[in-house]
Amino acid sequence: MTVLLVDVANTVGARPDGWWRDRAGATARLLDRLAALPGTAPPGPDGAPVPVTALVAVVEGRARDVAAPAGVRVVRAEGSGDDALAAAAAELADGDDDLLVVTADRGLRDRLPGAARVTGPGWLLATADAAAQR
């Protein structure tokens, strides 16, 4: 069983689709797409199934007040999104489930617990795209 922890700002920024014109709107759209993942077992970054038991999304800045769709736990960063994500990762790494963190931020990757696996936003976006086509 796996908990996905998502660096939402980093993931939204991975596709040049005009997200910068409406950060909150882009965040809300991404969260709505990600809400379909808990309870599924998509192919992981290494090809093995990832049974997603929970999805935790860290939001920050202008996107901090977006609504949380059913099935997604939203962590609203009061300050630095990286600090909030690192704290959430430390908390989640103590649980029974595997932790898969989605970020391309190399500095943030260095702050994650050793037990956390890490992948980039490309995998998550492709996974969300595939789930939307089902």
C-alpha positions in Angstrom: 0.0 0.0 0.0 1.3 3.4 -1.0 0.6 7.0 0.1 1.3 9.5 -2.7 2.6 12.9 -1.4 2.4 15.5 -4.1 4.3 18.8 -4.5 1.4 20.5 -6.2 3.1 23.7 -7.3 6.0 21.7 -8.8 3.6 19.3 -10.6 1.3 22.1 -11.9 4.4 23.9 -13.2 5.6 20.8 -15.1 3.3 21.5 -18.1 3.3 24.9 -19.9 -0.5 25.0 -20.2 -1.1 28.6 -19.0 -1.2 27.7 -15.3 0.6 30.9 -14.4 -2.5 32.9 -15.4 -4.6 31.2 -12.7 -2.6 29.3 -10.2 -5.6 28.5 -8.0 -7.6 27.2 -10.9 -4.8 25.1 -12.2 -4.3 23.6 -8.8 -8.0 22.9 -8.4 -8.1 21.1 -11.8 -5.1 19.0 -10.9 -6.5 18.0 -7.5 -9.8 17.0 -9.2 -7.8 14.8 -11.6 -5.7 13.3 -8.8 -8.9 12.4 -6.8 -9.4 9.4 -9.1 -6.1 7.7 -8.0 -6.8 6.5 -4.4 -8.1 3.0 -4.5 -6.3 2.2 -7.8 -3.0 0.4 -8.6 -1.4 2.2 -11.6 1.9 1.2 -12.9 4.6 2.9 -10.9 7.7 4.7 -12.0 9.5 1.3 -12.1 6.6 -0.4 -13.8 5.4 -2.4 -10.8 1.9 -1.6 -9.6 1.5 1.1 -7.0 -1.6 0.4 -4.8 -2.6 4.0 -3.9 -4.2 4.0 -0.5 -4.1 7.8 0.0 -3.2 11.0 -1.7 -1.8 14.0 0.2 -1.3 17.2 -1.8 0.7 20.2 -0.5 -0.6 23.5 -1.8 0.9 26.9 -1.2 0.6 30.6 -2.0 -2.4 31.7 -4.1 -3.5 28.1 -4.4 -3.6 27.6 -0.7 -7.4 28.1 -0.4 -8.5 25.7 -3.1 -11.2 23.2 -2.2 -10.1 19.6 -1.3 -11.9 17.1 -3.5 -13.2 13.9 -1.9 -10.4 11.4 -1.5 -7.5 14.0 -1.3 -6.0 15.3 1.9 -4.8 18.8 1.3 -1.9 20.3 3.4 -2.1 24.1 3.2 1.4 25.5 3.6 1.3 28.6 5.8 4.8 29.6 4.6 7.2 27.6 2.5 5.6 24.7 0.5 8.9 22.8 0.7 8.9 23.1 4.5 5.3 21.8 4.6 6.0 19.0 2.3 9.2 17.9 4.2 7.1 17.9 7.5 4.3 15.9 5.9 6.8 13.4 4.5 8.4 12.9 7.9 4.9 12.3 9.4 3.8 9.9 6.7 7.1 8.0 6.6 6.3 6.8 10.2 3.2 5.0 9.0 2.7 1.5 7.8 2.3 2.4 4.1 5.1 3.1 1.6 5.6 6.7 0.8 6.0 7.9 -2.8 6.8 11.7 -3.1 6.2 13.5 -6.4 8.5 16.4 -7.0 11.3 17.5 -9.3 12.8 19.8 -6.7 16.3 18.4 -6.0 16.8 20.5 -2.9 13.5 19.2 -1.5 14.4 15.6 -2.4 17.5 16.0 -0.1 15.2 16.9 2.8 13.0 13.8 2.5 13.2 10.8 4.9 15.3 8.0 3.7 12.4 5.6 3.5 10.6 7.8 0.9 10.7 6.9 -2.7 10.7 9.9 -5.1 9.5 10.4 -8.7 9.0 13.4 -10.9 5.7 15.1 -11.9 5.9 13.5 -15.4 5.0 10.1 -14.0 2.0 11.5 -12.0 0.7 13.5 -14.9 0.8 10.5 -17.2 -0.9 8.4 -14.5 -3.6 10.9 -14.1 -4.1 11.2 -17.9 -4.4 7.4 -18.1 -6.9 7.3 -15.3 -9.0 10.0 -17.0 -9.2 7.9 -20.2 -10.7 4.9 -18.4 
